[in-house]
C-alpha cells in the first residue's frame, strides 16, 4: 500500500480529506505523523463547532513537537473520533484509519480544489 492513498485529497499542511456521502472525513497524512514522531496528545473540536478552511481546528502533540491541525474545508463538525483523543498513538499506527473529525462542508465544491495524491507527493520532494 502506498503511504498516500489515491482516493484521498490532500493539503499543503499535511491533512487528508475523504468524501463520505455529504460529509468529509479529515485526518493527518503519513508524512505528518512520520515527521512528528510518537503522537502523545490530540486536541479536537466539539461536535457542532465551525471550522474554517486553512485555519486551525485542533492540536496534535508528539514527543518532538506541537503542531496545529488545519481544516482543508470550511464547515460544521458532525463527528469527532474520541478513540484518537483517548489513544493518540493510533495516528502513528494507521494515519488513514485514525481519522480526526468529520465535517459537513459549507462549500461542497471546495473539496475538488484540494490536491490529488500525485500533486501532494510531488509537493513533498
Number of C-alpha atoms within 10 A of each C-alpha: 4 6 11 20 16 11 10 18 24 28 23 15 15 18 22 29 26 18 16 11 8 9 19 22 21 26 26 25 25 22 15 18 20 13 12 18 15 19 22 19 18 23 18 20 17 14 14 14 13 17 23 16 14 15 14 15 21 17 15 22 18 18 11 12 12 15 15 15 22 23 24 30 26 20 22 20 23 18 17 20 14 15 12 19 18 13 14 21 20 19 27 20 14 14 23 22 10 20 23 26 25 23 26 22 23 15 10 15 10 13 18 9 12 19 18 18 18 13 14 18 14 8 11 9 5
